[in-house]
Amino acid sequence: MKIQQGDISMIGKLLIEGKMKLTEKGIGEKQGAETGSVLKINRDYIDSLMIETRVIDSVQATTEMNLFEETFATPVMVAPLSGLGGICSNPMLAIAKGAVAAGAVMWVGIGDEIELKNIIKTGVKTIKIIKPYKDNNLIFKKIAQAEKDGAFAVGMDIIFSFGGKRGDGLIRADLMGPKTLSEIMSFVKATKLPFILKGILSEHDAKKALEAGVAAIVVSHHGGGVLDYAVPPLKVLPLIANVIDKKIPIFVDCGITRGTDVFKALALGASGVLIGATVMVGLANGEAEGVQKIITGTNEELRRTMNLTGSSDLHKIDPEVIWH
């Protein structure tokens, strides 16, 4: 699945064709909570951010990301996805193969242990995210399974503590429950793996995440599927980054679709991003190779933006190149 250099300019075409194929399979755009307004608010905010150029003395940028003593080709990672059986056979394995070929990290969510083992066997570095089940024993069991099976890191989708929403319908709310700071600390201590909290959307929770001793956080509103009118992750990201003060990595997701979106997130304080919707599009339009093309193409768009802003690596992106 070697991607030719000329292919990186084809991501726009891939996105269009993939969306058409998803529609043909009866898979539409993601529906947000209640009115769905959060999706538009989020996209409008990302689009409101503009980028200035700094080309004099600029050099070809490297997009390598260092995470938990490993080096990856890109800060663009696969978000935890599920329910993709309508797209192709063995969708999670296809995504894993595409991610490892692109030199990217893969995050996984709901799925059984056999699926997790098969994903890890592809060689992709895998981060297992666990829902905040009411049953803490189940959480400890899943943490232990992830560690035993060779996961790269493990974590919890903390924003899902009261379940999710699609329109006015609740999702898994009866199985979930909020967690105290003490409980989160117990999850952190239960594993030798880095423990990550996904779904941080305030300075308040960022401070508590640091207190809990987590290894990283993900700034996220769960794709608009939890709280209507939730603040866009990129809007609150600089405030959270100020709280974290580079003590641990910060990742961000929700609505990241092109390389310029990735750049904006990095400039505002993120260490990397998670993409989900475009991975589904790549999966629909080429399975593993389609996923690889989406990740690689998004990364090359990021690299070009870095080149044009004098950003030689991920640590040398000046936030002042972003205009609000």
C-alpha positions as CSV (number, residue, x, y, z in Angstrom):
1,M,0.0,0.0,0.0
2,K,2.7,2.4,-0.9
3,I,1.3,5.9,-1.5
4,Q,2.9,7.9,-4.3
5,Q,3.9,11.5,-3.6
6,G,1.3,12.7,-6.2
7,D,-1.5,11.0,-4.3
8,I,-1.4,13.4,-1.4
9,S,-3.2,16.1,-3.4
10,M,-6.1,13.8,-3.9
11,I,-7.6,14.0,-0.4
12,G,-10.4,16.4,-1.4
13,K,-11.5,14.0,-4.1
14,L,-11.2,11.0,-1.7
15,L,-13.4,12.8,0.8
16,I,-16.1,13.6,-1.8
17,E,-16.1,10.1,-3.3
18,G,-16.0,8.4,0.2
19,K,-19.0,10.5,1.5
20,M,-20.9,9.4,-1.6
21,K,-20.1,5.8,-0.9
22,L,-21.2,6.2,2.8
23,T,-24.5,7.7,1.6
24,E,-25.0,4.8,-0.8
25,K,-24.5,2.4,2.2
26,G,-27.1,4.3,4.1
27,I,-24.6,5.9,6.5
28,G,-25.3,9.6,6.8
29,E,-23.7,12.6,8.6
30,K,-23.3,12.2,12.4
31,Q,-26.3,13.5,14.4
32,G,-25.6,15.7,17.4
33,A,-27.5,16.0,20.7
34,E,-31.0,17.5,20.7
35,T,-30.9,20.3,18.0
36,G,-27.6,19.3,16.6
37,S,-26.5,22.9,16.7
38,V,-23.1,22.0,18.3
39,L,-21.9,20.5,15.1
40,K,-22.4,23.7,13.1
41,I,-21.1,25.9,16.0
42,N,-17.9,23.7,16.1
43,R,-17.4,23.9,12.3
44,D,-18.0,27.6,12.2
45,Y,-15.5,28.2,14.9
46,I,-12.8,26.2,13.2
47,D,-13.5,28.0,10.0
48,S,-13.3,31.4,11.7
49,L,-9.6,30.8,12.5
50,M,-7.2,32.2,9.9
51,I,-3.5,31.6,9.3
52,E,-0.8,34.1,8.4
53,T,2.2,33.1,6.3
54,R,5.9,33.2,7.3
55,V,7.9,32.0,4.3
56,I,11.2,33.9,4.5
57,D,13.9,31.6,6.0
58,S,11.3,28.8,6.3
59,V,12.4,25.1,5.7
60,Q,10.7,21.8,5.0
61,A,8.9,20.8,8.1
62,T,9.0,17.5,9.9
63,T,5.7,16.2,11.3
64,E,7.1,13.5,13.6
65,M,5.3,13.2,17.0
66,N,7.0,11.8,20.1
67,L,4.5,10.1,22.5
68,F,5.3,7.9,25.5
69,E,8.9,7.2,24.3
70,E,7.8,6.3,20.8
71,T,8.1,8.3,17.5
72,F,5.3,8.5,14.9
73,A,5.3,9.9,11.4
74,T,2.3,12.1,12.2
75,P,0.3,13.7,15.0
76,V,-2.8,12.7,13.1
77,M,-4.3,9.7,14.9
78,V,-7.4,7.5,14.4
79,A,-10.2,8.4,16.8
80,P,-12.0,5.5,18.7
81,L,-14.7,4.3,16.3
82,S,-17.4,1.6,16.5
83,G,-20.4,0.3,14.6
84,L,-18.7,0.4,11.2
85,G,-19.9,-3.1,10.1
86,G,-22.0,-1.5,7.4
87,I,-19.0,-0.1,5.6
88,C,-17.0,-3.2,4.9
89,S,-16.0,-6.6,6.4
90,N,-13.6,-6.4,9.3
91,P,-13.6,-2.6,9.4
92,M,-11.5,-2.2,12.5
93,L,-8.7,-4.4,11.1
94,A,-8.8,-2.5,7.9
95,I,-8.4,0.8,9.8
96,A,-5.6,-0.7,11.9
97,K,-3.7,-1.8,8.7
98,G,-4.2,1.7,7.2
99,A,-3.0,3.4,10.4
100,V,0.2,1.3,10.8
101,A,1.0,1.9,7.2
102,A,0.7,5.6,7.7
103,G,2.9,5.6,10.9
104,A,-0.1,6.7,13.0
105,V,-1.5,5.8,16.4
106,M,-4.9,4.1,16.6
107,W,-7.4,4.7,19.4
108,V,-10.1,2.1,20.0
109,G,-13.3,2.3,22.0
110,I,-16.2,-0.2,22.4
111,G,-15.2,-3.7,21.1
112,D,-14.4,-7.1,22.5
113,E,-11.0,-8.5,23.6
114,I,-10.6,-10.6,20.5
115,E,-11.0,-7.5,18.3
116,L,-8.5,-5.6,20.4
117,K,-6.0,-8.5,20.1
118,N,-6.4,-8.7,16.4
119,I,-5.9,-4.9,16.0
120,I,-2.7,-5.0,18.1
121,K,-1.4,-7.9,16.1
122,T,-1.2,-5.7,13.0
123,G,1.6,-3.8,14.7
124,V,-0.3,-0.5,15.2
125,K,0.2,1.2,18.5
126,T,-3.2,1.1,20.1
127,I,-4.8,3.2,22.8
128,K,-7.8,1.5,24.4
129,I,-10.5,3.9,25.7
130,I,-13.0,2.5,28.2
131,K,-16.5,3.9,28.9
132,P,-17.2,5.2,32.5
133,Y,-19.3,2.2,33.4
134,K,-21.2,2.3,36.7
135,D,-19.5,-1.1,37.5
136,N,-15.9,-0.2,38.5
137,N,-15.0,-3.9,38.6
138,L,-15.7,-4.0,34.8
139,I,-13.5,-1.0,34.3
140,F,-10.6,-2.6,36.2
141,K,-11.1,-5.8,34.2
142,K,-10.9,-3.9,30.9
143,I,-7.8,-2.0,32.0
144,A,-6.1,-5.3,32.9
145,Q,-7.2,-6.9,29.6
146,A,-5.8,-3.9,27.6
147,E,-2.4,-4.1,29.4
148,K,-2.2,-7.9,29.0
149,D,-3.1,-7.7,25.3
150,G,-0.3,-5.2,24.6
151,A,-2.1,-1.9,24.3
152,F,0.1,1.2,24.0
153,A,-2.0,3.2,26.5
154,V,-5.4,3.0,28.1
155,G,-7.9,5.6,29.2
156,M,-11.5,6.6,29.9
157,D,-14.1,8.6,27.9
158,I,-15.0,10.7,30.9
159,I,-17.5,13.0,29.2
160,F,-19.7,10.0,28.6
161,S,-20.4,9.7,32.4
162,F,-24.2,10.2,31.9
163,G,-24.4,8.5,28.5
164,G,-24.7,10.1,25.1
165,K,-27.4,11.5,22.9
166,R,-28.5,11.4,19.3
167,G,-31.2,13.9,18.8
168,D,-33.4,13.4,21.9
169,G,-32.6,9.8,22.4
170,L,-30.3,8.7,25.2
171,I,-27.5,6.2,24.5
172,R,-26.2,3.7,27.2
173,A,-27.1,6.2,29.9
174,D,-28.3,3.3,32.2
175,L,-24.9,1.7,32.1
176,M,-22.8,4.8,32.8
177,G,-22.0,6.7,35.9
178,P,-19.9,9.8,37.0
179,K,-16.5,9.2,38.6
180,T,-15.0,10.9,41.5
181,L,-11.4,12.2,41.5
182,S,-10.5,9.4,43.9
183,E,-12.0,6.8,41.5
184,I,-10.0,8.2,38.6
185,M,-6.8,8.0,40.7
186,S,-7.5,4.4,41.3
187,F,-7.8,3.7,37.6
188,V,-4.5,5.5,37.0
189,K,-2.8,3.4,39.7
190,A,-4.3,0.1,38.4
191,T,-2.0,-0.1,35.4
192,K,1.6,0.4,34.3
193,L,0.3,1.9,31.0
194,P,-0.2,5.6,30.5
195,F,-3.8,6.5,31.5
196,I,-5.6,9.1,29.5
197,L,-8.8,11.1,30.1
198,K,-10.8,11.8,27.0
199,G,-13.6,14.4,27.1
200,I,-12.0,17.3,29.0
201,L,-13.8,20.5,28.0
202,S,-13.0,23.0,30.8
203,E,-10.2,24.4,32.9
204,H,-12.0,22.9,35.9
205,D,-11.6,19.3,34.6
206,A,-8.1,19.9,33.3
207,K,-7.0,20.9,36.8
208,K,-8.6,17.7,38.2
209,A,-7.0,15.6,35.5
210,L,-3.6,16.8,36.5
211,E,-4.4,16.1,40.1
212,A,-5.4,12.6,39.2
213,G,-2.0,12.0,37.7
214,V,-3.2,11.1,34.2
215,A,-0.6,10.8,31.4
216,A,-2.5,12.8,28.8
217,I,-5.9,14.3,28.1
218,V,-8.2,14.7,25.0
219,V,-10.1,17.9,24.7
220,S,-13.4,16.8,23.2
221,H,-17.2,17.1,23.3
222,H,-17.6,13.6,21.8
223,G,-18.6,14.8,18.4
224,G,-21.5,16.8,19.7
225,G,-23.2,13.6,20.9
226,V,-23.4,14.5,24.6
227,L,-24.3,18.1,25.2
228,D,-26.0,20.5,22.9
229,Y,-24.3,23.9,22.4
230,A,-21.1,22.5,23.9
231,V,-18.1,24.9,23.6
232,P,-15.9,24.1,20.5
233,P,-12.8,22.2,21.6
234,L,-10.5,24.5,19.8
235,K,-12.1,27.5,21.5
236,V,-11.4,26.2,25.0
237,L,-8.1,24.5,24.1
238,P,-5.8,27.6,24.8
239,L,-7.3,27.9,28.3
240,I,-6.8,24.2,29.0
241,A,-3.3,24.3,27.5
242,N,-2.5,27.2,29.9
243,V,-3.6,25.0,32.9
244,I,-1.7,21.9,31.7
245,D,1.4,24.1,31.1
246,K,3.1,21.3,29.0
247,K,3.1,18.9,31.9
248,I,1.4,16.2,29.8
249,P,0.3,15.9,26.2
250,I,-3.0,17.4,25.1
251,F,-4.9,15.9,22.2
252,V,-8.1,17.2,20.5
253,D,-10.8,15.9,18.3
254,C,-14.3,16.8,16.9
255,G,-14.6,18.1,13.4
256,I,-10.9,17.9,12.4
257,T,-11.1,17.2,8.6
258,R,-8.2,18.8,6.8
259,G,-4.5,19.5,7.4
260,T,-5.2,23.2,8.1
261,D,-7.6,22.1,10.9
262,V,-4.8,20.0,12.4
263,F,-2.4,22.9,12.2
264,K,-4.9,25.2,14.0
265,A,-5.3,22.7,16.8
266,L,-1.5,22.3,17.2
267,A,-1.0,26.1,17.1
268,L,-3.6,26.5,19.9
269,G,-1.9,24.1,22.2
270,A,-2.6,20.5,21.1
271,S,0.2,17.8,20.8
272,G,-1.8,15.8,18.3
273,V,-5.3,15.3,16.9
274,L,-7.8,12.5,16.5
275,I,-9.8,12.1,13.3
276,G,-12.9,9.9,12.9
277,A,-15.3,11.0,10.2
278,T,-12.7,11.2,7.5
279,V,-11.3,7.8,8.5
280,M,-14.7,6.4,7.9
281,V,-14.7,8.1,4.5
282,G,-11.3,6.6,3.6
283,L,-12.6,3.2,4.8
284,A,-15.6,3.4,2.5
285,N,-13.4,4.4,-0.4
286,G,-10.6,1.9,-0.3
287,E,-10.6,0.1,3.0
288,A,-7.1,-0.1,4.5
289,E,-5.5,1.8,1.6
290,G,-8.2,4.4,1.7
291,V,-7.6,4.9,5.5
292,Q,-3.8,5.2,4.8
293,K,-4.4,7.8,2.1
294,I,-6.6,9.9,4.3
295,I,-4.1,9.9,7.2
296,T,-1.1,10.5,4.9
297,G,-2.9,13.2,2.9
298,T,-4.1,15.0,5.9
299,N,-0.6,14.9,7.3
300,E,0.9,16.3,4.1
301,E,-1.6,19.1,4.1
302,L,-0.4,19.8,7.7
303,R,3.2,19.7,6.5
304,R,2.5,22.2,3.7
305,T,0.8,24.6,6.2
306,M,3.8,24.2,8.5
307,N,6.2,25.0,5.6
308,L,4.2,28.2,4.8
309,T,4.2,29.4,8.5
310,G,7.9,28.9,9.3
311,S,7.0,25.9,11.6
312,S,9.9,23.5,11.2
313,D,8.5,20.9,13.7
314,L,5.5,20.4,15.9
315,H,7.2,22.2,18.8
316,K,7.9,25.3,16.7
317,I,4.4,26.4,15.8
318,D,3.9,30.0,16.9
319,P,0.3,30.5,18.1
320,E,0.4,34.1,16.9
321,V,0.1,32.8,13.3
322,I,-3.6,32.2,14.1
323,W,-5.9,35.1,13.5
324,H,-9.3,35.1,15.2
